Amino acid sequence: MMVLNNAIAPHPPKNHDSHNQILMQQALGTVIDKGMPLMINDLSEEQLSIWLDFSKEMLRVTAKDTASYVYINYLQLILTLMSTKLTPYQKLYHCLQYLLEIMKVVLA
């Protein structure tokens, strides 16, 4: 009976892996640093697309168990933004805003 109870008991929360947190901080910092200089009014769709591909790949590579929500939510944001008539500049702005907010959470 003890074995069965242990098998169905909820798993205790995992300790926050500081290595994964550092990787996520670095990835977010890199993506933000590469995106900020693009904040120009005449940003092209092609430039935005290149940066979006880069940002998605950086987050995909670093998103581990507890950080995967960051990646999934980011993809949802991008899909939503791409279905709008916003300018590339405005789309980049919203992506950077999201990443900056996530950076605050990761650093906390």
C-alpha positions as CSV (number, residue, x, y, z in Angstrom):
1,M,0.0,0.0,0.0
2,M,2.9,2.4,0.8
3,V,4.3,1.9,-2.7
4,L,1.0,2.7,-4.4
5,N,0.5,5.8,-2.3
6,N,4.0,7.0,-3.3
7,A,3.3,6.3,-7.0
8,I,0.1,8.4,-7.1
9,A,1.3,11.2,-4.8
10,P,1.9,14.5,-6.5
11,H,5.5,15.1,-7.2
12,P,7.2,17.6,-5.0
13,P,8.2,20.8,-6.8
14,K,11.6,20.6,-8.3
15,N,14.3,22.9,-7.0
16,H,14.8,25.9,-9.3
17,D,17.8,25.0,-11.4
18,S,20.1,28.0,-11.3
19,H,22.0,26.8,-14.4
20,N,18.8,26.9,-16.4
21,Q,17.9,30.3,-15.0
22,I,21.3,31.7,-16.0
23,L,20.9,30.2,-19.5
24,M,17.5,31.8,-19.8
25,Q,18.7,35.2,-18.6
26,Q,21.6,35.1,-21.1
27,A,19.3,34.1,-23.9
28,L,16.7,36.8,-23.1
29,G,19.5,39.4,-22.8
30,T,21.0,38.4,-26.1
31,V,17.6,38.5,-27.9
32,I,16.7,41.8,-26.4
33,D,20.1,43.3,-27.2
34,K,19.8,42.2,-30.8
35,G,16.3,43.5,-31.1
36,M,16.7,47.0,-29.5
37,P,18.8,48.4,-32.4
38,L,16.1,47.4,-34.8
39,M,13.6,49.7,-33.1
40,I,13.5,52.0,-36.1
41,N,10.3,53.2,-37.8
42,D,11.4,51.9,-41.2
43,L,12.0,48.3,-40.0
44,S,11.2,45.9,-42.8
45,E,9.2,42.7,-42.6
46,E,12.3,40.8,-43.7
47,Q,14.4,42.3,-40.9
48,L,11.6,41.5,-38.4
49,S,11.3,38.0,-39.7
50,I,15.1,37.3,-39.3
51,W,15.0,38.6,-35.7
52,L,11.9,36.7,-34.9
53,D,13.5,33.4,-36.2
54,F,16.6,34.2,-34.1
55,S,14.6,35.0,-31.0
56,K,12.4,31.9,-31.3
57,E,15.4,29.6,-31.7
58,M,17.2,31.2,-28.7
59,L,14.2,30.7,-26.5
60,R,13.5,27.2,-27.8
61,V,17.1,26.1,-27.1
62,T,17.1,27.5,-23.6
63,A,13.5,26.8,-22.5
64,K,13.6,23.8,-20.1
65,D,10.8,22.3,-18.1
66,T,9.7,25.2,-16.0
67,A,10.6,27.8,-18.7
68,S,8.8,26.2,-21.5
69,Y,5.8,28.4,-20.8
70,V,8.0,31.3,-21.8
71,Y,8.6,29.8,-25.2
72,I,5.0,28.7,-25.8
73,N,3.6,32.1,-24.8
74,Y,6.1,33.8,-27.0
75,L,5.1,31.7,-29.9
76,Q,1.4,32.6,-29.2
77,L,2.3,36.3,-29.1
78,I,4.1,36.1,-32.4
79,L,1.2,34.3,-34.0
80,T,-1.3,36.8,-32.7
81,L,0.9,39.7,-33.9
82,M,1.4,38.3,-37.4
83,S,-2.4,38.2,-37.8
84,T,-2.7,41.9,-37.2
85,K,-2.1,44.9,-39.5
86,L,0.5,46.3,-37.1
87,T,3.8,47.6,-38.6
88,P,7.0,45.6,-38.2
89,Y,8.1,48.2,-35.7
90,Q,5.0,47.8,-33.6
91,K,5.3,44.0,-33.7
92,L,8.9,44.2,-32.6
93,Y,7.9,46.6,-29.8
94,H,5.3,44.1,-28.5
95,C,7.8,41.2,-28.7
96,L,10.5,43.2,-26.8
97,Q,7.9,44.3,-24.2
98,Y,7.1,40.6,-23.6
99,L,10.7,39.6,-23.3
100,L,11.5,42.5,-21.0
101,E,8.7,41.5,-18.7
102,I,9.9,37.8,-18.7
103,M,13.4,39.0,-17.9
104,K,12.0,40.7,-14.8
105,V,10.4,37.5,-13.7
106,V,13.5,35.4,-14.4
107,L,15.7,37.8,-12.5
108,A,13.4,37.8,-9.5
